[in-house]
Amino acid sequence: NDGDELRMEETWWLMKIELRKDLRDILEPVLATRRNLRSLILDRNEFGRDGVLFLCNIIETNSYLKEVSLFNNPVKDIGDLTRLCDAVSKHPSLEDLALGNIGLDDDEGKLSIILKASKNLKCLGLSGNCIGSRSAAAMFAKFLTANDNTTTMFLRDNDFSDESAYLFALALRNNKRLRLVDLRGNLFTQLGRVTVLNTLFDPSSLTAVVESNHTSVVYIDESNFDELGAINRKGFQEENMHRKLFSALYATTPGGRLGRLLNDFPLGLMPDLLAYLQDFYLDDIPRGMRKHAMESLHQHALDDFDEAFSRQTTFTVVFETLRNWNLPLLYTNI
């Protein structure tokens, strides 16, 4: 019966096959009316215009779909792309659209059509499309800043550079609803990597730490995938913030930088800060968070940062925090 059918959600994978007309004529009425179809994956078929129109017909007819993937199927005609995007924008329940490696080739006209149609999506994938111009990065930054719905963006294996990193950092600073942005495989150097990471964790002062983005996980470097992704991995804003505060104070204890870090910290929050410090141990802090704090504050890469970091103890940090804080401020409220 209908109730049983709706409880059994389905994913259909039609991958690496030749979708001839006779096969499309059989599949289209089935997929267009299947009420429990939630995901339709049409990857690596290279089926051209007929396949794109086949997908458009299904999206326009099946109102129950939530996920569609067209990875590695070039969409060369802007009219076909416009129809596809129009179907996506009008769909009542579609949440996830993957258009990786469809041959955008940094075409800003096509990119504009896609972003305009994607405002209601939760997840958008545009990896492998040779996107990299500054104006394209500005379009993504504007989309991410203004969009309340999209929480996940896959932009792997494009051509974004350090100049683009600044624009992505602005978007992350303004949109703290984002959960995941994957930028691996682009052209970022260490400068671009740090530009983005400072938005997630700025250890220049405790106020800057508090004002960092505590919700978004950003992958930007394949070689440090686990380290960088761990910065906001806890999922709770407050817990992520506490770990950053602890990490920043740990990193500044050696070298006499702690006083500067505490200069602008509000008096009323000091008891809470001390309580947070006593709740953490070194092993609780992700390695990537520790490394970023140490390298940012020492302003160069530290090969032996683990050794420098581990010399401190929780008691040392609590003691140094009190010793370096501007204690005369205590008396201004008496």
N, C-alpha and C positions, 0 to 999 in steps of 0.2 A: 504494500500500500504506500501512499504518498509519505506517510510519517516515517516508515522504515527507510524509504529511499533518501529522504533528506538527512537522516542521521548518518548515512554512509558517504562521507565526502570523498571525492575522487580526484586524483591527479593523473592526467594523461601525458605520457611522453611520446612524442612523435619526432624522433631524432635520427639524423643521418640516413634518411630515406628519400626516395624520389616520390614526391606527391603528384603523381600523374592525375590528369583530369578525371579519369574513371574512379580513382581512389578518392579524390576530393569530393566528387559527386555523392559517394557513399557516406563519407565522414561528416560532411557539412551539416546535413539535417539532424544527424545524431548528436553532434557536439552543440549545435545551436539550441537544442531543446532539452538537453540533459540537465535536470534541475540540481543534481548533486555534484556537478562538475565545478571544482573550485580552482584548480590549477591546470593550465594548458602550456606545455613546454614544447616549443617548436624549434629547437636549437640545431644548428649545423646542417640544415637541409639545402641551403642556397637555392631556394625554389623560385626566386625572382618575383616578378609582379603578380603572377597568378596566385602564388602562395600568400602574398601580402593581402590581396583582395579576399582570399579565402578566410584569413584571420579576421579581417574587418567585418565580414558577414557574420561570423560567430560572435564577435564582441557586441555587435549591434543588436543581436537577437537574444543572446543568453545573458540575462540580467543577474545571474548568480555567480559569475566568475569573480575571483578575487586576485588571481595571479596569472600573468601572461609573460612568456619569455620568447623573444625572437632573436636570440643570440646567434651571431654569425650568419645572418641572412640579409644580404645587402638590400637596402631600400634606396634605389637610385632616383626614382621619379619623385619630385617634390609634391606632385598631386596625390600620389599614393600615400606619402607620408602625412599629408594634410588630412586625408580621409581617415587614416589610422588614428591620428591624434584627435580628430573630432569624435570618433567613436569612443576613445578612451575618456575624453573630457565629459562626455554625456552619460557614461556608464554609472549606474547607481551604487555599485558595490566594489568596483575594482580598486585594489590597494597597492599592488606590486607590479611594476612594469620593468622588464629587463630588455634593453635595446643595445646590448654590447656588440661592438664590432659590426655595425650595420652600414658602415661606410660614410659617416658624416664628414670626415676629412676636414674638420675645422670650419665647416660651412655654417656661418652664424645665422643665416636665414632659416636653415633646417633646425638648428639648435633652439632658436627663438620659438618656433612652432611647437617643439617638444615641451619646452619649459612652460609655455602658456597653457598647454593641455594637462600638465602634471600637478597642478596646484592642490588637487584633492587626494593625491597618492600619498601613501605612507612610505613607500620605498621606490626609488628610481635608480636604475642601473644604466650607465652610459660608458662603461669601460671599453678600452680598445678602439676608440674612434678618432685618434690623432687630433684631439682637441688640445689647444695649447696657447692660443693668442691671449693677449692681455684683455681684450674686449670680451672674449668668451669667458674668461675667469671672472670678469666683472659681472657678466650675466648670471653666472652661478652664484656669486656672492649676493647679488640682489635677490635672486630666487630664494636662497637659504635664509636671508635676513627677514624677508617679508612673509615667508610661508609658515603658517601655523600647523600645517598637517604633516609635511614630509619630515620624517625622523631618521631616515636611513638613505645614504647616497653612496653609490659605488662609482668611482671615477678612476679606477686602476688603469695602468698601462696607456696613459695619454701622454701629452707633451707639456704639461704644466711646469713652469720654472719658478725660481725664487721670487720673481716679481708677482707671480700668481699667488704664491704662499701668503704674501701680505694681505691680499684680498680675501683669501679663505680665512685667515686669522680674524679679520674684521667681521666676517659672517659668524664665526664661532663666538666672538665676543658679544654679538648682538642677539644671537639665537641660542639660548641655552635649553631648548627643547630637543635639539638634535641628539640622537643616541649613538649613531655610528656614521663616520665618514671615512671611506677607504680611498686613500690617495697613493697607494703603493705603485711602484713601477713608473713614476713620472720622473722629471728631470731636476728634482730638488737637490741642492747641495746641503752641506751642514747648516748654512745660513738660513735656507728655507725651512729646514727641519726645525731649527730652534725658534724661528718666527712663529710657526704654528704651535709648537709646544708651550711657548711662553703664554699663549692665550689660555691653555689648559692649566698651567702651573707657572705663575710668575713669582719667583722667590725674592724679588728685589726688596720687598717689605712685607710685613704681616698683613697690612691692608691690601696690598696687591695680591697676596695669596688668597685672601677671603673673596676678593672680587673676580678671581679667575673662574673659568668655566668648569663646573664640577660634575657635569652630566654627560658630556660627549666623549665617546671613545674614538680616537683618530689613529688610523694606521697610515704611516707615511714612509716607512723604511722597512723593506723586507728583512734586512739583516738584524733589525732590532724589533721584530714583530711583537714578541711577547712583552718586552720591556716597555715599549711605548703604549701598547694597548692596555697595560695594567694601570696607567695613571688614573683613569676614572672607571675602573672595572667593577668597583664595589656595587654600583647601581644606586647608592643612596648619596645624595648631595652632601649631607652633613658629614657622613663618614669619610667621603673622599676629601672634603675640606680639612678635617682633623688630621688626616694622614699627611696632607701637604704642609700644614702648619708644623707638625712634628718633624717632617723631613727638612724643612727650611731651617728650623732651629738647630737640628742636628748638624746640618752642613755648615752653619755659620759659627758654631762653637769654636772650632780651631781657627786661629788667625785673627781674632779680635774684631770680627765683623758683626757680632751679635748686637752691640749697642746701636748701630745704625739701623738694624732691622727692627728694633723695638721703638725707635724714636717717635713714630706716629701712631703707636698702638694705644687705643683708648684705655684709660685707667679702669673703668668699670668692667672691662672684659678680662683683666689679668687673672682674677681667681679662676675663671672658666678655663683660660689657657693653661694654667698650672695643673688643673685637674685633668685636662686632655693629655698633657705630657706624661702624667703618671700612669695613664692607662695603656700606653703603647710600649712595644719592645721593637728592637731593630728588625727582627725577623717578620714583623707585621707589615713593614713598609716595602712595597714592591721595588725591586732593584732599579727599574727604569726611573721611578720617581726619585730615588736617592741619587742616581747618577746625574739626572737633569739638574737637581738642586746644587750638587757639588760643582758641576761644570759651569753652570750659570753664574754662581757666586765667585768662583775662582777665575772665571772668564777664559778658560782654556780646557782642553780635553785632559782628563786625568786617567792614566792607565791603571794607577793603583788606588782609585777612589774607594774601592771596597775596604782597603786597609785603613785609609784615612777616616772613613766613615765609622768603621767598627771600633776605633779607639775610644769613642765616646760611649757613655752609659746613660741610661735614663736619668739617674741621679745627677750626673755631670751636667746634663742639659737643663734640668730644673734649677740647679745651683747657679749655672752661668746666666740663665734667664733672669733670675733675681738680682744677681750681682751687676749685670749690665743695664738693667732697666733704670729709668730715670727716677730713682727713689724719692727725691725731693717732691715729686708730684703728689706723693702720698699725703703730704702735710697741707696741701692747698685746700683740702676738703675738711680739715679739722676746725 
